[in-house]
Amino acid sequence: MKKLFLDRRGEVPVVILVIGVLAICALTIFSFYTSERAFKRGFSSVSIVDDAIVSVKRIELYREVGVSESDLEVLFGIESDELGRYILSEGEEVSVKFYLP
């Protein structure tokens, strides 16, 4: 029994292991904290993409009802370039150019 308490060779690796695990845990918590702050700023672009998709679905509905293409261009601000016709949705940090089918 007395020999168990006198053997100190095993304590140094255990202490180093514990310090390493604590350092990894601290780095992980710091990483989650910084990524959470970045995501809070980045979610505004999701609503812009969602608005563009809703506009495209509304355009498809108006086409089925029989609204003319020139009226659709005026209503939704449809623009054209060499790739085709598109809707431009803009936000603070991002703008979405959504091409129409």
N, C-alpha and C positions, 0 to 999 in steps of 0.2 A: 504494500500500500504506500509506503514511503517513497518507493521508486517512481511512482506515477507523478508525484508532485515535484520531483527533482529533475525530471527529463524536460529540458527547455528547448531542445533542438526543433521540436515541432511547432513551437509557438510563432516563430518568425515567419514561416511561409503562410500560416493561417492569418496573421496580422496583415501581411501583404495582400493576400486574397481578399480579405474584408475591405481594405482600403480601395482596392481595385473595383470591387463590386459597388461600393458607395460612389466612387467617381463615375462609373458608367451610369448609375441611377441618376446622379446629378446632371450629367450631360443629356440624358434622355428627357428629363423634366424640362431642362432649358430648351431643348429642341422642340418639344411640344408647345411650349409657351410662345416661342418665336413664330412657329408655323401657324398657330391660332390667330395671332395678330395679323399675319399676312392674309389669311383666309377671310377675315372680317372685312378687309378692304377690297378683296377680289370678288365678292359676291354681287356687286352691282352690275357686272357684265352679264350675269345670268338673266336678269330681268330684261336687258336689252335684246338678247337673243330670243327670249320668250315673246317679247312684243313683235319682233320680226316674224316669227312663226305664226302668231295670231293674225297678223296683217295678211300673210300669204293665204291663210285659210279663209279669211274674209273675202279676199280677192277671188278665190275659187268659188265661194258661195255666190258672190255677185255675178260671176260669169255664168253660173248655172241658171240664175234668175233671168239673165238676159241683158245685163247692163253692158253698154258698149265699151270698147277698149279705151277710147279717148276719155270717156267719163272716169274710168278706173285710173287712168294716168293722172287726172286732176285730183281725184279723191285721195289717192294714196301717195302721190308724189313719185310715181314710177319714172325712173330715168333709164337711159340706154347708153351702152358703150359697145366696144368691138366684140365683147363676149356675150352680150345679150341684155335683156331688161332686168332691172334690179330695184329693190327697195333699200334705202339707206337709213339705218337706225343709229343714232348717235347718242353717246352718254358722256360722262365726265372723262373717263379714261380710255374708252374703247368705242369704236364705231363698227357696225356690222353691215356689210354689203351682201344682201340676200338675193340671189338670182332667182327669177321666176321661171317655172317650168314652161 
